[in-house]
């Protein structure tokens, strides 16, 4: 395994005795049905992969996507195969981490394995999120079986499960995907300490188009400072994907088929937040929704994305969050409409590329990505100065969770979140800022906003979600504005401003929301 940027290719026909080195270097959904079948689009995507390269060995893999985590750089001589430890990227195709693992396995003529560690609880996730994830993983298992890749669903923590699987199967190398959040990073650290020293371990950023450690080596101030850094690297990184192919070196023992009902029963999660029926999990459905967006809604995205009454958003965030869909694939497909919908394409790239990868940058380089210590000094100071300001209303977390405030628009937004598992992007900002205005402290506001988002949203516990709450309440990636009570210099939003942007009454009526009288509190 070579260090980032220094790896050299290794011949396919290396003598058996030679050890191979790892190379490192939105709006509410438009329907409650599965996206309309567009077999032509799926076939087109598959064709593009094959045109890119026959397989990953025939493709010039960019080793800067990888970073070496272990001291060992050379694959072992155990013969059990290469393991891709799947976590954030829950898909087979368009997955640089799995492609890299197959590259190693093909070069050494070894079996290829994929494992996923299922924990019974995770940061307050409910059956709404776990159910979506498990159904997507069921599709992953089926696709792996077709490709002669062994899929292992392991129950328990990765620190125990991954090393045990390595020893049981006598695996030669481990490839992990990347998340900037503290819990997944701690999993990586614990596994690194637990696996045998002679088993090389590397990580591939298969989530960001430009790997987070390549885009920048520090926390960026905002979109304006990271934008050029990312755009300057797109020629290098924004490529199509070769296919993950049928693996020609199967393991002599097949993985045990997963009992998905038992996997669901294993979970120790809140089942009162029910799964939603407007969305079908899995990569296939995600790709079909991408096709729907490009054909039906992309034309409106540039002008109407901030109007929650217009179906203009992509609705892709749940699939993107669980890694069932690649953001790189989304951008490649959307870019094909540049001549037709130039503004919409540019805005989509800004949001899906720049803003999204800025979120990973923030969470990776700022360990306080979900608390006030992560805010800029000016923001911490202004919030502290105004901490004791009289609030126009003081609401309990229960009133907020139940959507029983004096603001019918806020209540409608909360109903949309709890009912559909998704809130319109523009309203997320208004929603979080009002929580700051109606709670005793900024700390409480941030805690409640993150709790509600993580509990009800399909894409909760995501860098973009943390950054959205931190932007709204703590002013990250923003600048100071005119001083005002409670907010200080934090950007302010109000009801009348929303009325100027869209038909508030129509949105409120759509969700059957109403204002609940609170003594001494009036509309803005």
N, C-alpha and C positions, 0 to 999 in steps of 0.2 A: 504494500500500500504506500503510495507516494504522498508527499505533502501537497497541499493545494497549490495548483499551478506548476508543479514540478514533475508530475507523473509522466512516464514514457510508456508508449504502447508495448504490449507483450504479444509475441507471436502466438497464433492459434496452435501451432504445432510444436510448442515447447516440449522438450524431453520430459518424461514423467517425473524424473528426479528433481527437475527444476521447480521451485515454488513460485507461484504467481503472487505478485504484490497487488494489493488493492490500490486502485487509482483514486486519489482524492485531490485534491488541490487546495314584493315590495308594494307598493299598493296591495290591497287584498287580492288574493289569488283570483284569477278570472273564472275558474270553474272548480267543481268538487270532484272532477273525474280525472282519470289518468290522461295526460296530454294526448291529443289525437295522434294516432300512429303515423309516423312519417318514415317509412322504411327507406325511402330514397335518401333522406338526410343521414340516417345511420350508415347506410351503405357508402355514402359520400365520405363520411368521416373515416370509415374503415379503409377506403381507397386511398385517402390522403396519407394515412399511416404507411401503407404499403409503398406508395410512391416516394415517401421520405427515405425509407430503407427497408430491405428485406427483413432485417432483424437488428437488434441492438449491436451486434458485432460488426455489422456493415455501416454503422452510424458513428460519426465522430462525437463521442460523448464528451461533454464539457466537464472536466474533472473539478472545476471550481465549484460545482454544485455539492461536492463532498467535503467533509472534514473528518480527519482521523481522530478517533477517541481513545484508542488503545495504544499501548506501547508496541505491541506486535503489529508488523506490517505485512507479514507473509502468511498466505493461507496454509492451514494445517494439511497434514497428509492423512486425515482420518477417513475421508471418503463418504461421509454422511451427507454432505451437500452444503449449500449456502442458504442461510435463513434471512428472509425479509421480515423483520418485526414491524408489522403494520400497526399504526396508531391513529395519526391524524389523517392520513391519506387512504380512505377506505374505498379503493377502486383498483381494478386491474390495469386497464389501459390508461394511457396518458399519465403515467405515474413514474417519474424519474427514479424514485427509490427502488421500485420493483424492477424497472428496466436495468438499473445498475446491478442489482442482485442477479438478474438473469445473465447479464454480461459476464459476470465472474463465473457463474455456474457453467455457461456455455464454453468459456475458454478452458476450463479445467475438466469439462465433461462430467460434471457433478449434478446430482439431483438439486431441485429447487423447492424450497419450502416457504410458506407464508404462515405466520402466527399472529393471533390477536389475543391480547390479555383482557378478559372481561372481568371487571371489578363489580361487586354488588351495589356500590354507591359511588357517586362522583360529584362533589361540589354542589349538592342540592338538586341534581338533575332528577326529573320525574319520569314516569313511564312515557310521557309525550316524547321526550328526547331519546330515551333508551329504546323505545319501540321503533322509532324511525331508524335508529342506528342498526338494530338487530336485523331488521328487514333488508337493509342495504348490505349487511354482511352476509346474509343468506344468498344474495345474488353474487357476492364475491366468491363464496364457496363453490357455487355452481359453475362459475366461469373458470375458476382454478381447476376444477375437476376435468373440464373439457380440454384444458391446456396441459394436463399431466403435471400440474403443480400441486403439491400437497398442502392443504389448508388445515391448520390446527387452531381450534378455538380453545384457549386455555382459561380456566376459571381461577381467578386469584390475582395477586399482585405480581407485577413483572419481575421484581427482584428475585422472586422464587421461581416463577414459571419459566422465564426465558433461560436461566442457567440450567434448570432441570431438563428442558427440552434439548439444549445443546449437548448435555452429557448423554442423554438417552439415545439421541440420533447420531452422536459423534460428528457434530457439525463442524465445518471448516472455517466459516466466517459468518458474521452477522452484520446486516445493514438495517439501520433504523431510519425512520423519517423524522421530521423536525417540527417542533412547536416551541414558541418563545415563552410559553407560560410556565410558572414556577413548578406546578405539580408534574407535568410531563418532563420538564428538565430534571427534576429530582429523580424521576423514574430512570432516566438515562444515566444519571450519576450512579445510582444504586446498582443498576445492571452492570455498568462498567466495572464496578468494584467486585462484582460477584461472579463474572464469567471467567473461565480459565485464561491465564495470561497468554497462552499460545494461540488463542482464537482472536483474530483481528476483528475490530469493531469500528464501524464508521457510520456517519450520519449524512443523509442527503436531504437538502431542502427541496422538497417536491411540491411545496405549497406556493412559494413566491416565484415569479418569473425570473427575477434577478435575485439570487440567493441573498438572504438578509446580511450575511457576513461579507458579501461582495458589494452590495449596494452602498453600504456605509459602515465605517468602523466606530460609529458613535451615535448617540441619540440625536436625531435631527430636530431642529426647531419647529419645522412645519413642512407643508407640501412644497413651499417655495424653495426650500433648501435641498430637498431630496429629489425633486422632479427631474432636474437636468442629469443628476447622477444616474437615475434609472433610465431615462431616455437615451443617454449616451451608450448604454450597454445592451439596448434591445436588439441590435443587429447580431450580437453574439448569443443572446439567450432566448429571444422570441422566435424559436424554430418550431416546426412541427415535430411530432413524436413518431418514432418508429413503433411498430407493434410489439407487444408482448406475444411471443409465438408459442405454439405447442412445444413443450420442453422435451427434447429428445433423450434425456437421461433421467428417466423416472426412478424414484426410490423403490427398493425391492418390497417395502412394506407400505401399503396405502394408509393414509391418515384415516382415523375413525370418523365416519360421518357425524355431523353435528346434529344433536337433538335440539332443535330451536325452541321447542316448547319448554324443555327443561332449562334451557338458557334463560328464557323469560322468567320462569319460576324461581330461578336462582337470585334474581334481582331483589334487593331490599330497598325499594324506592316508593315514593308517594304515587299511588295510582289514582288519586282523586283528580289530578290534572290530566285529563284524558287525551288520548291521541286524536289527531285531527284527520278529517277524511278528504280534504281538498287536494292533498298532495300524496303522490305515490313515491315511496323511497326507492333508491337505487340509481345506478349510473344511467341505465337505459332511459328511465323516466326523466332524469335530469337533462340528458341530451335532447330529448323530445321537447322539453320545456324551453331549452335554449333555441331550438328551431322555431317554436311558436313565437318566442320573443323577437327573433330576427325578422320573421315574416309579418307579424301582426302589430308589435308594439314599439319596436326600435324607432320607427319613423316619428313617434310621439315623444321619445325619451328626452331629446334635447330641450324641448319647449315645455313639456307637461309633467316632468318627473316630480315636481314639487306640489302637484295638485292631487290630493288623495282621492278625489272623485273620478279621476281619469285612469284607466288601465294603461299605464305607460311604463311601469317598472318591469324588471326582468323576472322577479319572483324566484331567483336562483339561489338566494342566500342559504336556505337550509341544505341544499345539496353541496354547496361550496363549503359550508362550515364543517360538514362531516367528511369532506374529502371525497364524496361520491362523484363529484364533478370537478374538473381542473379549471381554474381561472385562466390558465394559459390557453386551453381549448376554447373557452368562451371568447377570449379576445381575438384569437385567430379567426373564428367564425364571424364575429361582429365586424372585424376589419374588412371583410369581403364586401360590406355594404357602404364603404367609405364614399364611393362616387355617388351613391344614391342618397345617403343620409349623413352628410359630412359632419354636421354639428352634433347629431346624436351619437355618432361613433366617437368623436373626440371627447364628448362628455362621459360616455360610458368607459372609455379607456382611463380618463382621469379618475373616475370613482373606483373602478375595479382593479386598476393597476396602481396608480399613485397613492390614493387614499388608503387602499387596502394594505399595500406593502409598507406604507408609513405606520400603520397600526402595528404590524409585526416588529418594525424597527423600534417603536416606543416600548413595547412590552419586553423585547429582548434586551434592550440597553437600560431600562428603568425598572428595577425590582419593585418599585412602589407604584406599579401601573394601575392599581385599583384602590389607592387611598390618597389623601391630600398631600402626603409627603412627595408624591410624584409630580405635583404641579410646579410650575415655575415660581420663583421667589415672589414676583410681583403679584401673582394670583393668590399665593398663600397669605401674603401680607394684606391684600385688599379684602379677602374673605374674613380674615381675623379682625380687621378694623370694624367690619360691619356685622360681626357675629351677634352682637347684642341689639341690632336694629329691630324695631317692632315689625313683625310679619303681618301682612294683611289678613292672614288666616293661619292658624296652627292646626294641622290635621294629623290624625293618627295613622299609623301604617295600615291599620284595618280599613279605615275610610278610603285610603288610596288604593289598596288592593281590591276592594269591592267596587271601586269606581263610583263612590258616593261623595263627590265634592260639589262645590258650588259652581263648577265650571263644566258645562255640558260637553264642550269639545274635548276637554281632558278626559272626561268619563267615557266618551265614545272611543277615544284612543285606547284607553285601558281595556274596554270591552273588546275591541278589535284584537288586542294582544292576548287576552285570556281565552277568547273564543277561537281564534284562528292560529295562534302561535306565531303571529307576525304583526308588526306595526309599520305603517307607512314611514319611510325614512325621514320625511320632513317633520312629521308629527313626533318622532322620537326625540327630536331636539326640543320642541315645545314642551313635551311631556316631562322630560328630565329637568328642564329649567323651572317649571312650575313646582316640582318637588323641592327644589332649593328654596323657592319663595314661600312654601307652606310648611316647612319643618324648622325645628329649633336651631339646628346647626348645619353647616355644610357637610360635616362628617356623617350626620344622620341622613341627610339627603342622598349622599353618594351611596351609603349602605342600602337604603331602601330602593334606589333606582337599580342598582346591580342585582339586588335580591329579586325584584319583580321581573327584570329582564331575563335573568338566569332561570327563574322558575317557570315562566310561561313561554318564552320565545324558543322556537325550534333552533335558532342560532345563538342561544345563550352560551356563556362561558367561552366567548370568542374574543380575540384581540380587538376586532372592530367594535364589539359591544362595550368592552371596557373603555376604549378610546372615545366612543360616542358619549358615554356617561361622563368621562373626565373632561371632554371638550365642553359639554353643556354646563357642567357644574363648576369645573376647576379651570376652564379656559386654556387647556393644553392645545397646542398647534394653532392658537389664536393670539390676538393682541388685546391690549387694554382699551376699553371703551369709556365713554363718559360716565362719571361717578353717579351712582344712584343707590337708594336704600337697599339693603339686603345683598344685592349683587355686587356692590362696589364697582370695579372696572370690568367685571365679567359681562360678556355680551347678553343683552336682554331681549326677550321675546314676549309679546303680549297677544291677547285675544283679538284686538282690533287689527293688528298686523296680519293675523291669519285671515280675518274677514276680507282684507284687501287682496289676498292672494288666491282665495278659493271660496266656494260656497259652503260656509261652515254649517248652515242649517241643513243642507242636503246630506252632509257627512254625518251629522248628529242623528238625523232621522234614519239613516241607513242602519245604524246600530241600535236604534230605539233608546238612545241615551236621554238623560234629562239632568237638570241642575237640582241639587239638593240644598234647600235653604240652610244656611249656617248663620247663626245670630251675629249681627254686626259686620257681616261680610257682603260686599256688593261686587258685581261685575266690574271689570276695568273700564 
